[in-house]
Amino acid sequence: MHINEIGQRLKDIRKKNGYTQEAFSELLGISLNYYGKIERGEGRLSIEKLIFLHEKMNVDLNFLLTGNKSQAMDFYSVLADCPKEKVFDFEQLIRYAQNLYR
């Protein structure tokens, strides 16, 4: 993971969403000076800021950090590929995740 590339992807995401550096830094709760450093590859976002970007702006963190887009997981394909002896466990995991989401 190259920090300059992350800064460039973050800049692209910012511009795509119509934010100035000043507005984006305010959204993230960091100084404009520090945000500029992040885009130039001289600074890093905290885990909390990355989570904020993911949850509030639907930023694909896999893409932001690696440049690779996340592939959507198809539940039915996963279930079809699941060994028969593990289907019950898989279904329980899905139920548990649904309960956490609520």
C-alpha positions as CSV (number, residue, x, y, z in Angstrom):
1,M,0.0,0.0,0.0
2,H,1.6,3.2,-1.2
3,I,0.5,6.3,0.8
4,N,0.8,8.6,-2.2
5,E,-1.7,6.4,-4.1
6,I,-4.1,6.4,-1.2
7,G,-3.9,10.2,-1.1
8,Q,-4.7,10.4,-4.8
9,R,-7.6,8.0,-4.5
10,L,-8.9,10.1,-1.6
11,K,-8.6,13.2,-3.7
12,D,-10.5,11.5,-6.5
13,I,-13.3,10.5,-4.1
14,R,-13.4,14.0,-2.7
15,K,-13.7,15.6,-6.1
16,K,-16.2,13.0,-7.4
17,N,-18.5,14.0,-4.4
18,G,-18.1,17.7,-5.1
19,Y,-16.1,18.7,-2.0
20,T,-13.3,21.2,-1.7
21,Q,-10.3,20.3,0.4
22,E,-11.6,22.7,3.0
23,A,-15.1,21.2,3.1
24,F,-13.8,17.6,3.1
25,S,-11.4,18.4,6.0
26,E,-14.2,19.9,8.0
27,L,-16.4,16.8,7.3
28,L,-13.6,14.6,8.6
29,G,-12.9,16.9,11.6
30,I,-9.3,17.5,10.7
31,S,-7.3,20.6,9.8
32,L,-7.1,21.7,6.2
33,N,-3.3,21.7,6.5
34,Y,-3.3,18.1,7.6
35,Y,-5.8,17.0,5.0
36,G,-3.6,18.5,2.3
37,K,-0.7,16.4,3.7
38,I,-2.9,13.3,3.4
39,E,-3.7,13.9,-0.3
40,R,0.0,14.5,-0.9
41,G,1.0,11.3,0.8
42,E,2.6,13.0,3.7
43,G,0.0,12.0,6.3
44,R,-2.4,9.2,7.1
45,L,-6.1,8.9,8.0
46,S,-6.9,7.3,11.4
47,I,-8.9,4.1,11.6
48,E,-11.8,6.2,13.0
49,K,-11.7,8.5,9.9
50,L,-11.6,5.5,7.5
51,I,-14.6,4.0,9.3
52,F,-16.4,7.3,9.0
53,L,-15.7,7.5,5.3
54,H,-17.0,4.0,4.8
55,E,-20.2,4.4,7.0
56,K,-21.2,7.9,6.1
57,M,-20.0,8.3,2.5
58,N,-20.1,4.7,1.4
59,V,-16.4,4.7,0.5
60,D,-15.0,1.3,-0.5
61,L,-12.1,1.0,1.9
62,N,-10.6,-1.9,-0.1
63,F,-10.4,0.5,-3.1
64,L,-9.1,3.4,-1.0
65,L,-6.4,1.4,0.6
66,T,-5.4,-1.0,-2.3
67,G,-6.8,0.4,-5.5
68,N,-8.8,-2.8,-6.0
69,K,-12.6,-2.6,-6.0
70,S,-14.5,-4.9,-3.6
71,Q,-16.5,-7.6,-5.3
72,A,-20.0,-7.9,-4.3
73,M,-20.7,-11.1,-2.5
74,D,-23.6,-13.1,-3.8
75,F,-25.2,-14.9,-0.9
76,Y,-26.7,-17.6,-3.1
77,S,-23.4,-18.4,-4.8
78,V,-21.7,-18.7,-1.4
79,L,-24.5,-20.9,-0.1
80,A,-24.3,-23.1,-3.3
81,D,-20.6,-23.6,-2.8
82,C,-20.9,-24.3,0.9
83,P,-20.2,-27.9,1.9
84,K,-23.5,-29.6,3.0
85,E,-22.2,-30.2,6.5
86,K,-21.5,-26.5,7.0
87,V,-24.8,-25.1,5.6
88,F,-26.4,-25.0,9.1
89,D,-23.4,-23.2,10.5
90,F,-23.5,-20.7,7.6
91,E,-27.2,-20.0,8.1
92,Q,-26.6,-19.4,11.8
93,L,-23.8,-17.0,11.0
94,I,-26.1,-15.0,8.7
95,R,-28.8,-14.9,11.4
96,Y,-26.3,-13.7,13.9
97,A,-25.1,-10.9,11.5
98,Q,-28.7,-9.9,10.9
99,N,-29.4,-9.6,14.6
100,L,-26.2,-7.5,15.0
101,Y,-27.4,-5.2,12.3
102,R,-30.8,-4.6,13.9
